């Protein structure tokens, strides 16, 4: 694949994941108000968050394996179309059960987008270029997480449903780009053997896989998302209790967090990987993450907290693409299944 074509395909995949994460982020500021409007409570809100993560955990490996069987493009198209439909249903919901059903199917259908996008890059790029390309996908997702709450908050001033309709429209635009401009990545590859793909999920084969180098990488992915979710879930409460921060300081904190992640993955991952190699990027990322957590505990003011949070997110930005790229080296014709398992371990870390 030529550099220009590779860049075009990476941009399309990046835009698709940006749209998915925009939708995820737009829900955050709106959901408490929507839940209250529909007469639901905090437990119901917890159910909505849990069912999405659970569906991602269960369905991502299946979607990744499906992309090994029928190709990356059909799975991406199904995932993005399903995501657009569920966002539209979210906007139309007038009962809590409608929200629950839409959120469930959103988790099921969108679970194929990330592992399939990662597998797509692995099909087409040499190993030395995968880390940088996956970093760009991570940057697009980080940008979606940052812009999503902002866009959701602005659009919801006139209607709580409007952000969901906008999200559905953006998803349809991504669907159109994938359909018209993204070629199938497996067309030039040898046909996958269905028996071999099935064997990936046999108990003995899976045990052998997880007790080898792949298992170590999966453990590191679990630890990464376990730590990241702790940071996302607790840091707001921590600074509120310790420093009595207001909404302004909290907003600045999350802008710094998202900005560091997006810029680092977009600009730093590729040159650093080429300079010291993926194994050293992973070691460095784990060390920086540990130091970042300790720095958060020791920080005693606004600027030190921002610096510590930025330092921690630098570790996350380095680790994600390096781990994904290292994992892809073991994929062979099972790239989709392996990236699905990758997403499942990430979801498991989030659940824990």
ZIPE-V239253 format. One record per backbone hydrogen bond with DSSP energy under -1.0 kcal/mol. CO is the residue of the C=O (numbers start at 0). NH is the residue of the N-H. E is the energy in kcal/mol with one decimal. If there is no record, write none. Layout:
BEGIN
co:CO nh:NH e:E
co:CO nh:NH e:E
END
This chain:
BEGIN
co:1 nh:5 e:-2.7
co:2 nh:6 e:-2.5
co:3 nh:7 e:-2.2
co:4 nh:8 e:-2.6
co:5 nh:9 e:-2.3
co:6 nh:10 e:-2.2
co:7 nh:11 e:-2.2
co:8 nh:12 e:-2.6
co:9 nh:13 e:-2.7
co:10 nh:14 e:-2.7
co:11 nh:15 e:-2.2
co:12 nh:16 e:-2.4
co:13 nh:17 e:-2.4
co:14 nh:18 e:-2.3
co:15 nh:19 e:-1.9
co:16 nh:20 e:-2.5
co:17 nh:21 e:-2.3
co:18 nh:22 e:-2.3
co:19 nh:23 e:-1.9
co:20 nh:24 e:-2.8
co:21 nh:25 e:-2.8
co:22 nh:26 e:-1.1
co:26 nh:30 e:-2.7
co:29 nh:33 e:-2.5
co:30 nh:34 e:-3.1
co:31 nh:35 e:-1.9
co:32 nh:36 e:-2.4
co:33 nh:37 e:-1.8
co:34 nh:39 e:-2.7
co:35 nh:38 e:-1.5
co:40 nh:44 e:-1.8
co:41 nh:45 e:-2.2
co:42 nh:46 e:-1.9
co:43 nh:47 e:-1.9
co:44 nh:48 e:-1.8
co:45 nh:49 e:-2.5
co:46 nh:50 e:-2.7
co:47 nh:51 e:-1.3
co:48 nh:52 e:-1.6
co:49 nh:53 e:-2.6
co:50 nh:54 e:-2.3
co:51 nh:55 e:-1.9
co:52 nh:56 e:-2.3
co:53 nh:57 e:-2.2
co:54 nh:58 e:-2.8
co:55 nh:59 e:-1.9
co:58 nh:62 e:-2.8
co:59 nh:63 e:-2.6
co:60 nh:64 e:-2.3
co:61 nh:65 e:-2.4
co:62 nh:66 e:-1.8
co:63 nh:67 e:-1.1
co:64 nh:68 e:-1.3
co:65 nh:69 e:-2.9
co:66 nh:70 e:-1.2
co:71 nh:75 e:-2.4
co:72 nh:76 e:-2.6
co:73 nh:77 e:-2.6
co:74 nh:78 e:-2.5
co:75 nh:79 e:-2.7
co:76 nh:80 e:-2.5
co:77 nh:81 e:-2.6
co:78 nh:82 e:-2.1
co:79 nh:83 e:-2.3
co:80 nh:84 e:-2.3
co:81 nh:85 e:-2.4
co:82 nh:86 e:-2.2
co:83 nh:87 e:-1.9
co:84 nh:88 e:-2.3
co:85 nh:89 e:-2.2
co:86 nh:90 e:-1.9
co:87 nh:91 e:-1.3
co:94 nh:98 e:-1.4
co:95 nh:99 e:-2.5
co:96 nh:100 e:-2.4
co:97 nh:101 e:-2.4
co:98 nh:102 e:-2.8
co:99 nh:103 e:-2.3
co:100 nh:104 e:-2.4
co:101 nh:105 e:-2.0
co:102 nh:106 e:-2.0
co:103 nh:107 e:-2.0
co:104 nh:108 e:-2.8
co:105 nh:109 e:-2.3
co:108 nh:111 e:-1.0
co:109 nh:112 e:-1.4
co:111 nh:115 e:-1.5
co:112 nh:116 e:-2.2
co:113 nh:117 e:-2.5
co:114 nh:118 e:-2.3
co:115 nh:119 e:-2.3
co:116 nh:120 e:-1.9
co:117 nh:121 e:-2.1
co:118 nh:122 e:-2.0
co:119 nh:123 e:-1.1
co:120 nh:124 e:-2.2
co:125 nh:128 e:-1.8
co:128 nh:132 e:-1.8
co:129 nh:133 e:-3.1
co:130 nh:134 e:-1.9
co:131 nh:135 e:-1.7
co:132 nh:136 e:-1.7
co:133 nh:137 e:-2.3
co:134 nh:138 e:-2.3
co:135 nh:139 e:-2.1
co:136 nh:140 e:-2.2
co:137 nh:141 e:-2.6
co:138 nh:142 e:-2.3
co:139 nh:143 e:-1.9
co:140 nh:144 e:-2.1
co:141 nh:145 e:-1.9
co:142 nh:146 e:-2.9
co:143 nh:147 e:-2.3
co:146 nh:150 e:-3.1
co:147 nh:151 e:-3.1
co:148 nh:152 e:-2.5
co:149 nh:153 e:-2.1
co:150 nh:154 e:-2.6
co:151 nh:155 e:-1.8
co:160 nh:164 e:-1.6
co:161 nh:165 e:-2.4
co:162 nh:166 e:-2.4
co:163 nh:167 e:-2.3
co:164 nh:168 e:-2.1
co:165 nh:169 e:-2.4
co:166 nh:170 e:-2.1
co:167 nh:171 e:-2.0
co:168 nh:172 e:-1.7
co:169 nh:173 e:-2.4
co:170 nh:174 e:-2.4
co:171 nh:175 e:-2.1
co:172 nh:176 e:-2.1
co:173 nh:177 e:-2.5
co:174 nh:178 e:-2.5
co:175 nh:179 e:-2.5
co:176 nh:180 e:-2.6
co:177 nh:181 e:-1.2
co:185 nh:188 e:-1.3
co:192 nh:196 e:-2.0
co:193 nh:197 e:-2.4
co:194 nh:198 e:-2.2
co:197 nh:200 e:-1.7
co:198 nh:201 e:-1.2
co:201 nh:205 e:-3.1
co:202 nh:206 e:-2.5
co:203 nh:207 e:-2.2
co:204 nh:208 e:-2.4
co:205 nh:209 e:-2.6
co:206 nh:210 e:-1.4
co:208 nh:211 e:-1.1
co:208 nh:214 e:-1.1
co:211 nh:215 e:-1.3
co:212 nh:216 e:-2.1
co:213 nh:217 e:-2.6
co:214 nh:218 e:-2.3
co:215 nh:219 e:-2.1
co:216 nh:220 e:-2.2
co:217 nh:221 e:-2.5
co:218 nh:222 e:-2.5
co:219 nh:223 e:-2.6
co:220 nh:224 e:-2.3
co:221 nh:225 e:-2.3
co:222 nh:226 e:-2.7
co:223 nh:227 e:-2.5
co:224 nh:228 e:-2.1
co:225 nh:229 e:-1.8
co:226 nh:230 e:-2.4
co:227 nh:231 e:-2.6
co:228 nh:232 e:-2.5
co:229 nh:233 e:-2.6
co:230 nh:234 e:-2.0
co:233 nh:237 e:-2.8
co:234 nh:238 e:-2.5
co:235 nh:239 e:-1.7
co:236 nh:240 e:-2.5
co:237 nh:241 e:-2.5
co:238 nh:242 e:-2.2
co:239 nh:243 e:-1.1
co:245 nh:249 e:-2.0
co:246 nh:250 e:-2.6
co:247 nh:251 e:-2.1
co:248 nh:252 e:-2.3
co:249 nh:253 e:-2.1
co:250 nh:254 e:-1.8
co:251 nh:255 e:-2.4
co:252 nh:256 e:-2.5
co:253 nh:257 e:-2.4
co:254 nh:258 e:-2.5
co:255 nh:259 e:-2.7
co:256 nh:260 e:-1.9
co:257 nh:261 e:-2.6
co:258 nh:262 e:-2.6
co:259 nh:263 e:-2.4
co:260 nh:264 e:-2.3
co:261 nh:265 e:-2.0
co:262 nh:266 e:-2.5
co:263 nh:267 e:-2.2
co:263 nh:268 e:-1.6
co:267 nh:271 e:-2.1
co:268 nh:272 e:-2.5
co:269 nh:273 e:-2.1
co:270 nh:274 e:-1.7
co:271 nh:275 e:-2.6
co:272 nh:276 e:-2.0
co:276 nh:280 e:-1.7
co:277 nh:281 e:-2.5
co:278 nh:282 e:-2.1
co:279 nh:283 e:-2.8
co:280 nh:284 e:-2.7
co:281 nh:285 e:-2.3
co:282 nh:286 e:-2.1
co:283 nh:287 e:-2.8
co:284 nh:288 e:-2.4
co:285 nh:289 e:-2.1
co:286 nh:290 e:-2.4
co:287 nh:291 e:-2.5
co:288 nh:292 e:-2.1
co:289 nh:293 e:-2.0
co:290 nh:294 e:-2.7
co:291 nh:295 e:-1.9
co:292 nh:296 e:-1.5
co:293 nh:297 e:-1.7
co:294 nh:298 e:-1.8
co:300 nh:304 e:-2.0
co:301 nh:305 e:-2.1
co:302 nh:306 e:-2.6
co:303 nh:307 e:-2.5
co:304 nh:308 e:-2.8
co:305 nh:309 e:-2.5
co:306 nh:310 e:-2.2
co:307 nh:311 e:-2.3
co:308 nh:312 e:-2.4
co:309 nh:313 e:-1.6
co:310 nh:314 e:-1.3
co:311 nh:315 e:-1.7
co:312 nh:316 e:-2.6
co:313 nh:317 e:-1.9
co:314 nh:318 e:-2.5
co:315 nh:319 e:-2.2
co:317 nh:321 e:-1.2
co:318 nh:322 e:-2.9
co:319 nh:323 e:-2.4
co:320 nh:324 e:-2.7
co:321 nh:325 e:-2.3
co:322 nh:326 e:-2.3
co:323 nh:327 e:-1.9
co:326 nh:329 e:-1.9
co:327 nh:330 e:-1.4
co:330 nh:333 e:-2.5
co:333 nh:337 e:-2.9
co:334 nh:338 e:-2.8
co:335 nh:339 e:-2.1
co:336 nh:340 e:-2.2
co:337 nh:341 e:-2.1
co:338 nh:342 e:-2.2
co:339 nh:343 e:-2.0
co:340 nh:344 e:-2.3
co:341 nh:345 e:-2.1
co:342 nh:346 e:-2.5
co:343 nh:347 e:-2.5
co:344 nh:348 e:-2.1
co:345 nh:349 e:-1.9
co:346 nh:350 e:-2.5
co:347 nh:351 e:-2.5
END
